[in-house]
Amino acid sequence: MLRFLFGMRPQSEDAAIETQRERLERLIRELNAAIAALPEKPRLIIDPATGELEADLPETLPDEALALPAPGEADADDKPAPETGAV
């Protein structure tokens, strides 16, 4: 009954534990697939001392550019509406 309440299930024989090598290879495959889908490829930098990976991305990516207003529209929204002069 305690197993049911606390969610402790016996380990399934089908559940395989992923090794560090398998996990790293899977992460690299996923990263390569994500980079391949980008229209403009980032420059990847690996720091040999720490092993950290850094991406030198463009200023805006295509999906971010769609979320921003067009340069002409941003200026037009800031201006007050013209007065019609109706009395």
N, CA, C and O of each residue as an XYZ file, in Angstrom:
348
protein
N       0.810     -1.189      0.000
C       0.000      0.000      0.000
C       0.856      1.256      0.000
O       0.504      2.233     -0.662
N       1.964      1.259      0.721
C       2.835      2.427      0.750
C       3.430      2.704     -0.625
O       3.617      3.860     -1.006
N       3.725      1.644     -1.363
C       4.248      1.838     -2.713
C       3.238      2.583     -3.575
O       3.605      3.455     -4.362
N       1.976      2.236     -3.423
C       0.939      2.906     -4.197
C       0.828      4.376     -3.810
O       0.703      5.233     -4.685
N       0.872      4.681     -2.525
C       0.711      6.053     -2.057
C       1.881      6.944     -2.455
O       1.677      8.088     -2.863
N       3.067      6.449     -2.345
C       4.251      7.271     -2.585
C       4.846      7.086     -3.983
O       5.895      7.656     -4.285
N       4.215      6.326     -4.804
C       4.652      6.184     -6.184
C       5.905      5.357     -6.362
O       6.549      5.438     -7.408
N       6.264      4.575     -5.385
C       7.463      3.742     -5.533
C       7.081      2.482     -6.291
O       6.368      1.614     -5.788
N       7.572      2.413     -7.500
C       7.294      1.245     -8.334
C       8.570      0.419     -8.463
O       9.675      0.962     -8.481
N       8.408     -0.857     -8.549
C       9.615     -1.670     -8.785
C      10.191     -1.344    -10.156
O       9.451     -1.042    -11.092
N      11.508     -1.406    -10.269
C      12.184     -1.109    -11.526
C      11.758     -2.102    -12.596
O      11.792     -3.315    -12.389
N      11.364     -1.577    -13.721
C      10.963     -2.416    -14.837
C      12.214     -2.973    -15.518
O      13.243     -2.303    -15.608
N      12.102     -4.186    -15.984
C      13.227     -4.781    -16.691
C      13.416     -4.134    -18.052
O      14.518     -4.147    -18.599
N      12.322     -3.555    -18.615
C      12.389     -2.921    -19.922
C      13.086     -1.562    -19.876
O      13.618     -1.109    -20.889
N      13.090     -0.906    -18.710
C      13.688      0.423    -18.598
C      15.211      0.287    -18.619
O      15.803     -0.322    -17.727
N      15.828      0.855    -19.638
C      17.279      0.789    -19.766
C      17.886      2.089    -19.263
O      17.377      3.171    -19.554
N      18.945      1.986    -18.527
C      19.633      3.167    -18.034
C      20.589      3.647    -19.115
O      21.370      2.873    -19.666
N      20.510      4.950    -19.408
C      21.337      5.542    -20.460
C      22.737      5.827    -19.895
O      22.870      6.456    -18.846
N      23.762      5.365    -20.586
C      25.127      5.627    -20.136
C      25.511      7.062    -20.472
O      24.824      7.725    -21.248
N      26.591      7.537    -19.898
C      27.057      8.896    -20.168
C      27.388      9.071    -21.649
O      27.079     10.110    -22.233
N      28.004      8.077    -22.253
C      28.353      8.145    -23.675
C      27.089      8.234    -24.529
O      27.011      9.057    -25.441
N      26.101      7.388    -24.234
C      24.857      7.406    -24.998
C      24.131      8.745    -24.835
O      23.586      9.289    -25.796
N      24.132      9.259    -23.620
C      23.471     10.546    -23.364
C      24.155     11.667    -24.135
O      23.477     12.489    -24.751
N      25.487     11.715    -24.115
C      26.230     12.748    -24.832
C      26.025     12.635    -26.339
O      25.847     13.645    -27.020
N      26.048     11.410    -26.862
C      25.824     11.210    -28.298
C      24.421     11.645    -28.698
O      24.242     12.235    -29.763
N      23.413     11.362    -27.857
C      22.046     11.778    -28.141
C      21.925     13.298    -28.120
O      21.269     13.877    -28.986
N      22.553     13.953    -27.139
C      22.511     15.413    -27.057
C      23.177     16.062    -28.271
O      22.683     17.066    -28.785
N      24.283     15.500    -28.728
C      24.973     16.040    -29.905
C      24.114     15.868    -31.149
O      24.036     16.777    -31.975
N      23.461     14.704    -31.298
C      22.553     14.494    -32.433
C      21.414     15.509    -32.415
O      21.065     16.069    -33.454
N      20.830     15.749    -31.230
C      19.726     16.718    -31.128
C      20.201     18.133    -31.423
O      19.494     18.896    -32.081
N      21.387     18.494    -30.947
C      21.944     19.817    -31.207
C      22.229     19.996    -32.691
O      21.921     21.046    -33.255
N      22.814     18.986    -33.333
C      23.076     19.060    -34.773
C      21.784     19.198    -35.572
O      21.744     19.936    -36.557
N      20.732     18.500    -35.162
C      19.452     18.602    -35.861
C      18.856     19.994    -35.701
O      18.295     20.539    -36.651
N      18.971     20.576    -34.510
C      18.439     21.919    -34.276
C      19.216     22.955    -35.078
O      18.618     23.883    -35.623
N      20.535     22.813    -35.161
C      21.359     23.749    -35.926
C      21.086     23.596    -37.421
O      21.062     24.588    -38.149
N      20.883     22.373    -37.881
C      20.618     22.139    -39.304
C      19.311     22.798    -39.738
O      19.166     23.170    -40.903
N      18.366     22.944    -38.823
C      17.074     23.549    -39.158
C      17.147     25.071    -39.237
O      16.223     25.699    -39.754
N      18.219     25.675    -38.740
C      18.338     27.139    -38.769
C      18.760     27.615    -40.153
O      19.620     26.997    -40.782
N      18.168     28.708    -40.637
C      18.584     29.229    -41.948
C      19.969     29.863    -41.893
O      20.726     29.777    -42.860
N      20.308     30.494    -40.782
C      21.636     31.095    -40.609
C      22.324     30.348    -39.476
O      21.860     30.378    -38.336
N      23.419     29.684    -39.785
C      24.088     28.821    -38.816
C      24.926     29.656    -37.833
O      25.636     30.572    -38.247
N      24.842     29.340    -36.531
C      25.663     30.048    -35.557
C      27.083     29.480    -35.546
O      27.328     28.357    -35.988
N      27.997     30.278    -35.035
C      29.371     29.808    -34.839
C      29.426     29.196    -33.450
O      29.009     29.826    -32.479
N      29.938     27.971    -33.343
C      30.039     27.289    -32.059
C      31.465     27.390    -31.536
O      32.427     27.158    -32.268
N      31.587     27.736    -30.266
C      32.900     27.910    -29.631
C      32.980     26.941    -28.460
O      32.094     26.916    -27.606
N      34.042     26.146    -28.423
C      34.262     25.213    -27.323
C      35.452     25.711    -26.517
O      36.540     25.917    -27.055
N      35.232     25.903    -25.222
C      36.313     26.317    -24.322
C      37.040     25.052    -23.868
O      36.469     24.256    -23.123
N      38.295     24.848    -24.303
C      39.002     23.605    -23.950
C      39.255     23.459    -22.450
O      39.322     22.340    -21.941
N      39.396     24.575    -21.741
C      39.690     24.497    -20.310
C      38.490     23.964    -19.524
O      38.652     23.128    -18.636
N      37.288     24.446    -19.850
C      36.108     24.044    -19.092
C      35.247     23.032    -19.840
O      34.444     22.332    -19.224
N      35.404     22.946    -21.156
C      34.582     22.056    -21.960
C      33.215     22.636    -22.271
O      32.349     21.936    -22.795
N      33.008     23.920    -21.952
C      31.719     24.556    -22.206
C      31.558     24.891    -23.677
O      32.523     25.198    -24.377
N      30.327     24.825    -24.123
C      29.977     25.119    -25.503
C      29.212     26.431    -25.520
O      28.279     26.623    -24.740
N      29.608     27.337    -26.414
C      28.960     28.640    -26.532
C      28.599     28.866    -27.996
O      29.374     28.533    -28.892
N      27.415     29.435    -28.232
C      26.970     29.705    -29.595
C      27.008     31.203    -29.847
O      26.448     31.985    -29.078
N      27.671     31.600    -30.927
C      27.718     32.993    -31.346
C      26.581     33.188    -32.346
O      26.736     32.938    -33.541
N      25.425     33.643    -31.829
C      24.211     33.759    -32.639
C      24.108     35.125    -33.292
O      24.688     36.091    -32.799
N      23.370     35.220    -34.404
C      23.109     36.533    -34.993
C      22.254     37.364    -34.031
O      21.689     36.838    -33.072
N      22.169     38.666    -34.304
C      21.445     39.554    -33.399
C      19.986     39.138    -33.234
O      19.474     39.119    -32.114
N      19.319     38.808    -34.324
C      17.946     38.298    -34.250
C      17.821     37.075    -35.138
O      18.379     37.019    -36.234
N      17.087     36.112    -34.649
C      16.788     34.915    -35.429
C      15.454     35.134    -36.145
O      14.681     36.000    -35.736
N      15.168     34.373    -37.199
C      13.956     34.615    -37.991
C      12.667     34.624    -37.178
O      11.799     35.462    -37.425
N      12.517     33.714    -36.215
C      11.270     33.701    -35.450
C      11.174     34.900    -34.519
O      10.069     35.359    -34.231
N      12.311     35.423    -34.037
C      12.289     36.631    -33.211
C      11.975     37.856    -34.058
O      11.302     38.774    -33.588
N      12.446     37.885    -35.283
C      12.197     39.016    -36.162
C      10.712     39.141    -36.485
O      10.217     40.251    -36.677
N      10.001     38.034    -36.548
C       8.571     38.067    -36.819
C       7.796     38.658    -35.643
O       6.720     39.222    -35.842
N       8.318     38.540    -34.429
C       7.627     39.041    -33.250
C       7.830     40.540    -33.065
O       7.068     41.172    -32.333
N       8.835     41.123    -33.708
C       9.116     42.546    -33.559
C       8.336     43.357    -34.586
O       8.086     42.881    -35.693
N       7.951     44.580    -34.225
C       7.271     45.416    -35.224
C       8.253     45.870    -36.294
O       9.454     45.971    -36.042
N       7.741     46.143    -37.481
C       8.585     46.647    -38.564
C       9.095     48.034    -38.177
O       8.401     48.754    -37.459
N      10.289     48.433    -38.631
C      10.857     49.724    -38.225
C       9.934     50.913    -38.499
O       9.861     51.815    -37.665
N       9.228     50.953    -39.628
C       8.329     52.064    -39.944
C       7.094     52.077    -39.055
O       6.569     53.144    -38.738
N       6.627     50.900    -38.651
C       5.431     50.815    -37.822
C       5.685     51.291    -36.409
O       4.789     51.868    -35.793
N       6.870     51.072    -35.875
C       7.173     51.490    -34.509
C       7.141     53.003    -34.408
O       6.657     53.532    -33.407
N       7.642     53.723    -35.413
C       7.634     55.180    -35.386
C       6.214     55.717    -35.509
O       5.886     56.710    -34.860
N       5.370     55.102    -36.313
C       4.005     55.573    -36.535
C       3.156     55.406    -35.280
O       2.270     56.222    -35.027
N       3.411     54.361    -34.488
C       2.620     54.134    -33.285
C       2.949     55.145    -32.191
O       2.107     55.417    -31.335
N       4.137     55.699    -32.201
C       4.552     56.633    -31.165
C       3.960     58.021    -31.361
O       3.871     58.790    -30.404
N       3.558     58.353    -32.567
C       3.030     59.683    -32.849
C       1.570     59.777    -32.416
O       0.821     58.814    -32.584
N       1.145     60.927    -31.855
C      -0.261     61.062    -31.469
C      -1.133     61.153    -32.700
O      -0.669     61.544    -33.771
N      -2.401     60.791    -32.550
C      -3.349     60.840    -33.658
C      -3.636     62.285    -34.010
O      -3.757     63.116    -33.109
N      -3.750     62.615    -35.288
C      -4.029     64.003    -35.679
C      -5.428     64.414    -35.231
O      -6.369     63.620    -35.247
N      -5.533     65.675    -34.832
C      -6.826     66.188    -34.386
C      -7.651     66.594    -35.595
O      -7.127     67.155    -36.557
N      -8.940     66.307    -35.539
C      -9.800     66.603    -36.682
C     -10.326     68.028    -36.649
O     -10.768     68.533    -37.681
N     -10.294     68.694    -35.504
C     -10.741     70.071    -35.402
C     -12.245     70.185    -35.279
O     -12.787     71.280    -35.423
N     -12.925     69.104    -35.021
C     -14.378     69.151    -34.875
C     -14.737     69.795    -33.540
O     -14.116     69.509    -32.516
N     -15.746     70.668    -33.561
C     -16.161     71.372    -32.338
C     -17.486     70.898    -31.877
O     -17.995     71.378    -30.864
